[in-house]
Amino acid sequence: MINFRYHLVSLTAVFLALTVGLILGTAALNGPAIDALEATSQSLRDSNAAYRDEIAALEEELNDDQSFASEIAPLYLEDQLADQSILLVTLPGVESEQADAMTEKLEYAGATSAGRISILDDFLDPNNTDELADLVDGGITPDTIEAPVTYDGVAAVSAVLAAVTTGNFEGEPVEIEPGDITTATTGLEELGMMTVETTPTGTADGVIVLGGGAASDSDAEARNTGVVTITGAFAVDAPTTYATTSAGGEGNPIATLRGDDSEVAVSTVDNANLVQGQIATVVALTEQMTDGTILHLGNAEGNEGLLPDGA
């Protein structure tokens, strides 16, 4: 007779069989499973060790390359920019040591300083564009030029800043007084948008814009566009090379400046964090100032090599 007790005994037997099967199966597989796991772990440890050794070797090779570049830089760059006055403009993300290194390479090339200024984060903040436009309308524009007519504050101030530091406006010579330079730079300093490391002379023959890579915050697109705008403003008035210390990141300005549809005639270097890139920056600016040649040098996409052919 089949009753509740019968079902209970049957279910108990089934669960007991399953338990015994799991125990026996685990015992049977325990050894091979552990052996396989240990083998996989050892393989991963070996791979990681190989990668670490490879990275160490590459770092050593890079350090050797940079040491060699540092040794030959004075002789290689000697007199390339003799009698030329060069303005250095640094953008957010550039360390002072990187700017100092670029200044050193310009000195090797025999260039004289036309000033060194640092554009700060607030200059590129899209929330400040009206404040910048008001600054242009409110008195930083020299009497010898017409204030740019635009709602883009970055574009307007960049045009004025390029004029007072190069002595050109829209590609044509203009008269700039020392007071014009002071008025423009002081106005931006008081707003916390710029610092002056070395006072501009107002007579820059060429310009290096040193960038720190792509912005990545919520206003990244506007900030990266602003970098292109600043570079373009200087490029209108003097031969200009844009050199970035980092070519990574979505929307990096260097990709825009190297694009087929770029309207900015500017040379670019994408590895200015390295000695090789700093040398290439000086070479690129020299070539542009000599015969108008536009070069794109470095390691990132769109480059033509580390240095020009034959250099």
TADA-V390031 format. One record per pair of residues at least 4 apart in sequence whose C-alpha atoms are under 7 Angstrom apart, sorted by the first residue. I is the first residue (numbers start at 1). J is the second residue. D is the distance in Angstrom with one decimal. If there is no record, write none. Layout:
i=I j=J d=D
i=I j=J d=D
//
This chain:
i=2 j=6 d=5.8
i=3 j=7 d=6.7
i=4 j=8 d=6.2
i=5 j=9 d=6.2
i=6 j=10 d=6.2
i=7 j=11 d=6.1
i=8 j=12 d=6.1
i=9 j=13 d=6.2
i=10 j=14 d=6.3
i=11 j=15 d=6.3
i=12 j=16 d=6.0
i=13 j=17 d=6.1
i=14 j=18 d=6.3
i=15 j=19 d=6.1
i=16 j=20 d=6.2
i=17 j=21 d=6.0
i=18 j=22 d=6.2
i=19 j=23 d=6.2
i=20 j=24 d=6.1
i=21 j=25 d=5.8
i=22 j=26 d=5.9
i=23 j=27 d=6.1
i=24 j=28 d=6.1
i=25 j=29 d=6.1
i=26 j=30 d=5.5
i=29 j=33 d=5.9
i=30 j=34 d=6.1
i=31 j=35 d=6.2
i=32 j=36 d=6.1
i=33 j=37 d=6.1
i=34 j=38 d=6.0
i=35 j=39 d=6.1
i=36 j=40 d=6.2
i=37 j=41 d=6.1
i=38 j=42 d=6.1
i=39 j=43 d=6.2
i=40 j=44 d=6.3
i=41 j=45 d=6.2
i=42 j=46 d=6.1
i=43 j=47 d=6.2
i=44 j=48 d=6.1
i=45 j=49 d=6.2
i=46 j=50 d=6.2
i=47 j=51 d=6.2
i=48 j=52 d=6.1
i=49 j=53 d=6.2
i=50 j=54 d=6.2
i=51 j=55 d=6.1
i=52 j=56 d=6.1
i=53 j=57 d=6.2
i=54 j=58 d=6.2
i=55 j=59 d=6.1
i=56 j=60 d=6.1
i=57 j=61 d=6.1
i=58 j=62 d=6.1
i=59 j=63 d=6.1
i=60 j=64 d=6.1
i=61 j=65 d=6.2
i=62 j=66 d=6.1
i=63 j=67 d=6.0
i=64 j=68 d=6.2
i=65 j=69 d=6.1
i=66 j=70 d=6.0
i=66 j=275 d=5.9
i=66 j=276 d=6.8
i=67 j=71 d=6.3
i=68 j=72 d=6.4
i=69 j=73 d=5.8
i=69 j=275 d=6.3
i=69 j=276 d=6.1
i=70 j=275 d=6.4
i=72 j=76 d=5.8
i=73 j=77 d=5.8
i=73 j=279 d=6.9
i=74 j=78 d=5.8
i=74 j=108 d=5.1
i=77 j=108 d=5.9
i=77 j=109 d=4.7
i=78 j=108 d=5.6
i=78 j=109 d=4.6
i=78 j=110 d=6.5
i=79 j=109 d=4.7
i=79 j=110 d=4.9
i=80 j=109 d=5.0
i=80 j=110 d=6.8
i=80 j=286 d=6.6
i=81 j=109 d=5.1
i=81 j=110 d=5.4
i=81 j=111 d=5.0
i=81 j=286 d=6.4
i=82 j=109 d=6.4
i=82 j=110 d=4.4
i=82 j=111 d=5.2
i=83 j=111 d=6.1
i=83 j=112 d=6.9
i=84 j=111 d=5.2
i=84 j=112 d=6.1
i=84 j=205 d=6.1
i=85 j=111 d=5.8
i=85 j=112 d=4.7
i=85 j=113 d=5.5
i=85 j=114 d=5.2
i=85 j=204 d=5.2
i=85 j=205 d=5.2
i=85 j=206 d=6.6
i=86 j=111 d=6.5
i=86 j=112 d=6.3
i=86 j=113 d=5.3
i=86 j=114 d=5.0
i=86 j=204 d=5.3
i=86 j=205 d=5.9
i=86 j=206 d=4.9
i=86 j=207 d=5.5
i=87 j=113 d=6.2
i=87 j=114 d=4.6
i=87 j=115 d=5.1
i=87 j=116 d=6.0
i=87 j=204 d=5.7
i=87 j=206 d=6.4
i=87 j=207 d=4.8
i=87 j=208 d=6.3
i=88 j=115 d=6.4
i=88 j=116 d=4.7
i=88 j=117 d=6.5
i=88 j=207 d=6.0
i=88 j=208 d=5.0
i=88 j=209 d=6.1
i=89 j=116 d=5.9
i=89 j=117 d=5.1
i=89 j=118 d=5.8
i=89 j=208 d=6.2
i=89 j=209 d=4.7
i=89 j=210 d=6.1
i=90 j=94 d=6.5
i=90 j=117 d=6.4
i=90 j=118 d=4.7
i=90 j=119 d=6.1
i=90 j=209 d=5.9
i=90 j=210 d=4.7
i=90 j=211 d=6.2
i=91 j=118 d=5.9
i=91 j=119 d=5.0
i=91 j=120 d=6.5
i=91 j=210 d=6.1
i=91 j=211 d=5.1
i=91 j=212 d=6.4
i=92 j=119 d=6.5
i=92 j=120 d=5.5
i=92 j=121 d=5.7
i=92 j=211 d=6.9
i=92 j=212 d=6.0
i=93 j=212 d=4.2
i=93 j=213 d=6.9
i=94 j=98 d=6.6
i=94 j=211 d=6.2
i=94 j=212 d=4.7
i=95 j=99 d=6.6
i=96 j=100 d=6.1
i=97 j=101 d=6.1
i=98 j=102 d=6.4
i=98 j=273 d=6.6
i=99 j=103 d=6.2
i=100 j=104 d=6.2
i=101 j=105 d=6.5
i=102 j=106 d=6.4
i=102 j=278 d=5.9
i=103 j=107 d=6.3
i=104 j=108 d=6.3
i=105 j=109 d=6.4
i=105 j=278 d=6.8
i=105 j=279 d=6.7
i=106 j=110 d=6.5
i=106 j=111 d=5.5
i=106 j=282 d=6.7
i=107 j=111 d=5.6
i=114 j=200 d=5.3
i=114 j=201 d=5.2
i=114 j=203 d=6.5
i=114 j=204 d=5.2
i=115 j=198 d=4.8
i=115 j=199 d=5.1
i=115 j=200 d=3.9
i=115 j=201 d=6.2
i=116 j=196 d=6.4
i=116 j=197 d=5.3
i=116 j=198 d=4.8
i=116 j=199 d=6.7
i=116 j=200 d=6.6
i=117 j=195 d=5.9
i=117 j=196 d=4.6
i=117 j=197 d=5.6
i=117 j=198 d=6.7
i=118 j=194 d=5.5
i=118 j=195 d=5.2
i=118 j=196 d=6.3
i=119 j=123 d=6.6
i=119 j=193 d=6.2
i=119 j=194 d=4.6
i=119 j=195 d=6.8
i=120 j=193 d=4.9
i=120 j=194 d=5.2
i=121 j=125 d=6.6
i=121 j=193 d=6.8
i=122 j=193 d=5.3
i=123 j=193 d=4.9
i=124 j=223 d=5.2
i=124 j=226 d=6.0
i=125 j=223 d=6.6
i=126 j=222 d=6.4
i=128 j=132 d=6.3
i=129 j=133 d=6.2
i=129 j=152 d=6.2
i=129 j=153 d=4.4
i=129 j=154 d=6.3
i=130 j=134 d=6.1
i=130 j=153 d=6.0
i=131 j=135 d=6.3
i=132 j=136 d=6.6
i=132 j=153 d=4.6
i=132 j=154 d=6.6
i=132 j=157 d=6.5
i=133 j=137 d=6.4
i=133 j=151 d=6.7
i=133 j=152 d=6.9
i=133 j=153 d=4.3
i=133 j=156 d=6.4
i=134 j=138 d=5.7
i=135 j=139 d=6.6
i=135 j=140 d=6.4
i=136 j=140 d=5.5
i=136 j=141 d=5.8
i=136 j=147 d=6.6
i=136 j=156 d=6.8
i=136 j=157 d=6.2
i=137 j=147 d=7.0
i=140 j=183 d=5.6
i=140 j=184 d=4.8
i=140 j=187 d=7.0
i=141 j=147 d=6.1
i=141 j=160 d=6.2
i=142 j=180 d=5.8
i=144 j=174 d=6.6
i=144 j=175 d=6.4
i=148 j=156 d=5.4
i=150 j=156 d=6.5
i=152 j=156 d=6.3
i=153 j=157 d=6.1
i=154 j=158 d=5.9
i=154 j=226 d=6.5
i=155 j=159 d=6.2
i=155 j=229 d=6.0
i=155 j=230 d=6.8
i=156 j=160 d=6.6
i=157 j=161 d=6.0
i=158 j=162 d=6.0
i=158 j=230 d=5.5
i=158 j=233 d=5.8
i=159 j=163 d=6.2
i=159 j=233 d=5.3
i=160 j=164 d=6.3
i=161 j=165 d=6.2
i=161 j=184 d=6.9
i=162 j=166 d=5.9
i=162 j=233 d=6.3
i=162 j=234 d=5.1
i=162 j=237 d=6.8
i=163 j=167 d=5.4
i=163 j=168 d=5.0
i=163 j=169 d=4.9
i=164 j=176 d=6.1
i=164 j=180 d=6.6
i=164 j=181 d=5.5
i=164 j=202 d=5.4
i=165 j=181 d=7.0
i=165 j=200 d=5.9
i=165 j=201 d=6.5
i=165 j=202 d=3.9
i=165 j=203 d=6.1
i=165 j=204 d=6.2
i=166 j=202 d=5.0
i=166 j=203 d=4.7
i=166 j=204 d=4.4
i=166 j=205 d=6.8
i=166 j=237 d=6.8
i=166 j=238 d=6.9
i=167 j=173 d=5.9
i=167 j=174 d=5.6
i=167 j=175 d=6.5
i=167 j=176 d=5.9
i=167 j=202 d=5.5
i=167 j=203 d=5.3
i=168 j=172 d=5.1
i=168 j=173 d=4.2
i=168 j=174 d=5.3
i=168 j=237 d=5.4
i=169 j=173 d=6.4
i=169 j=174 d=6.4
i=169 j=237 d=6.0
i=170 j=236 d=6.0
i=170 j=237 d=6.0
i=171 j=236 d=5.6
i=171 j=237 d=4.5
i=176 j=180 d=6.3
i=176 j=202 d=6.7
i=177 j=181 d=6.9
i=178 j=182 d=6.4
i=179 j=183 d=6.0
i=180 j=184 d=6.3
i=181 j=185 d=6.1
i=181 j=202 d=6.9
i=182 j=186 d=5.7
i=183 j=187 d=6.0
i=184 j=188 d=6.5
i=185 j=189 d=6.1
i=186 j=190 d=6.0
i=187 j=191 d=6.6
i=188 j=192 d=6.4
i=188 j=193 d=5.3
i=188 j=194 d=5.5
i=189 j=193 d=5.7
i=189 j=194 d=4.9
i=189 j=195 d=5.7
i=205 j=238 d=6.2
i=206 j=238 d=5.4
i=206 j=239 d=5.0
i=206 j=240 d=5.9
i=207 j=238 d=6.7
i=207 j=239 d=6.3
i=207 j=240 d=4.7
i=207 j=241 d=6.5
i=208 j=240 d=5.7
i=208 j=241 d=5.0
i=208 j=242 d=6.0
i=209 j=231 d=6.6
i=209 j=241 d=6.2
i=209 j=242 d=4.8
i=209 j=243 d=6.2
i=210 j=242 d=6.0
i=210 j=243 d=5.0
i=210 j=244 d=5.7
i=211 j=243 d=6.0
i=211 j=244 d=4.4
i=211 j=245 d=6.3
i=212 j=244 d=5.6
i=212 j=245 d=5.2
i=212 j=246 d=6.0
i=213 j=244 d=6.0
i=213 j=245 d=6.3
i=213 j=246 d=4.6
i=213 j=247 d=5.8
i=213 j=248 d=6.7
i=213 j=252 d=6.2
i=214 j=224 d=6.3
i=214 j=248 d=6.9
i=214 j=249 d=5.4
i=214 j=250 d=6.8
i=214 j=251 d=6.3
i=214 j=252 d=4.3
i=214 j=253 d=6.5
i=215 j=220 d=4.8
i=215 j=223 d=6.5
i=215 j=224 d=6.2
i=216 j=220 d=5.0
i=219 j=223 d=6.2
i=220 j=224 d=6.0
i=221 j=225 d=6.1
i=221 j=251 d=6.9
i=222 j=226 d=6.1
i=223 j=227 d=6.5
i=224 j=228 d=6.7
i=224 j=251 d=6.7
i=224 j=252 d=6.6
i=224 j=253 d=5.6
i=225 j=229 d=6.2
i=226 j=230 d=6.1
i=227 j=231 d=6.2
i=227 j=253 d=6.6
i=228 j=232 d=6.0
i=228 j=253 d=6.0
i=228 j=257 d=7.0
i=229 j=233 d=6.2
i=230 j=234 d=6.7
i=231 j=235 d=6.2
i=231 j=242 d=7.0
i=232 j=236 d=6.3
i=232 j=264 d=5.4
i=234 j=238 d=6.1
i=234 j=240 d=6.6
i=235 j=239 d=5.7
i=235 j=240 d=5.0
i=235 j=264 d=7.0
i=235 j=265 d=6.6
i=235 j=266 d=6.3
i=239 j=288 d=6.3
i=239 j=289 d=5.9
i=240 j=266 d=5.5
i=240 j=267 d=6.7
i=240 j=285 d=6.6
i=241 j=266 d=5.6
i=241 j=267 d=4.6
i=241 j=268 d=5.6
i=241 j=281 d=6.9
i=241 j=284 d=6.9
i=241 j=285 d=5.7
i=242 j=266 d=6.8
i=242 j=267 d=6.2
i=242 j=268 d=4.8
i=242 j=269 d=6.4
i=243 j=268 d=5.5
i=243 j=269 d=4.5
i=243 j=270 d=5.9
i=243 j=272 d=5.8
i=243 j=281 d=6.5
i=244 j=269 d=6.3
i=244 j=270 d=5.1
i=244 j=271 d=6.3
i=244 j=272 d=5.6
i=245 j=270 d=6.6
i=245 j=271 d=5.5
i=245 j=272 d=4.7
i=245 j=273 d=4.4
i=246 j=270 d=6.6
i=246 j=271 d=6.5
i=247 j=252 d=6.5
i=247 j=254 d=6.9
i=247 j=270 d=5.5
i=247 j=300 d=6.6
i=248 j=252 d=6.6
i=253 j=257 d=6.2
i=254 j=258 d=6.1
i=255 j=259 d=6.1
i=256 j=262 d=6.5
i=257 j=262 d=5.6
i=257 j=264 d=6.6
i=258 j=262 d=6.7
i=258 j=302 d=6.6
i=266 j=294 d=6.4
i=267 j=284 d=6.4
i=267 j=294 d=5.0
i=267 j=295 d=4.9
i=267 j=296 d=5.7
i=268 j=295 d=6.4
i=268 j=296 d=4.7
i=268 j=297 d=6.2
i=269 j=277 d=6.6
i=269 j=280 d=6.9
i=269 j=281 d=6.0
i=269 j=296 d=5.8
i=269 j=297 d=4.8
i=269 j=298 d=5.5
i=270 j=297 d=6.6
i=270 j=298 d=5.1
i=270 j=299 d=6.6
i=270 j=300 d=6.3
i=271 j=277 d=4.8
i=271 j=298 d=5.6
i=271 j=299 d=6.8
i=272 j=277 d=4.2
i=272 j=278 d=5.0
i=273 j=277 d=6.7
i=274 j=278 d=6.4
i=275 j=279 d=6.3
i=276 j=280 d=6.2
i=277 j=281 d=6.1
i=277 j=298 d=6.6
i=278 j=282 d=6.6
i=279 j=283 d=6.3
i=280 j=284 d=5.9
i=280 j=297 d=6.8
i=280 j=306 d=6.9
i=280 j=307 d=5.9
i=281 j=285 d=6.2
i=282 j=286 d=6.1
i=283 j=287 d=6.2
i=284 j=288 d=6.3
i=284 j=295 d=6.0
i=285 j=289 d=6.1
i=286 j=290 d=6.0
i=287 j=291 d=6.2
i=287 j=292 d=6.7
i=287 j=293 d=5.6
i=288 j=292 d=4.1
i=288 j=293 d=4.6
i=288 j=294 d=5.9
i=296 j=302 d=7.0
i=296 j=303 d=5.0
i=296 j=304 d=5.7
i=297 j=303 d=4.9
i=297 j=304 d=5.4
i=297 j=305 d=5.3
i=297 j=306 d=5.2
i=297 j=307 d=6.1
i=298 j=303 d=5.7
i=298 j=305 d=5.9
i=298 j=306 d=4.6
i=299 j=303 d=6.3
i=299 j=306 d=6.8
i=307 j=311 d=6.3
//
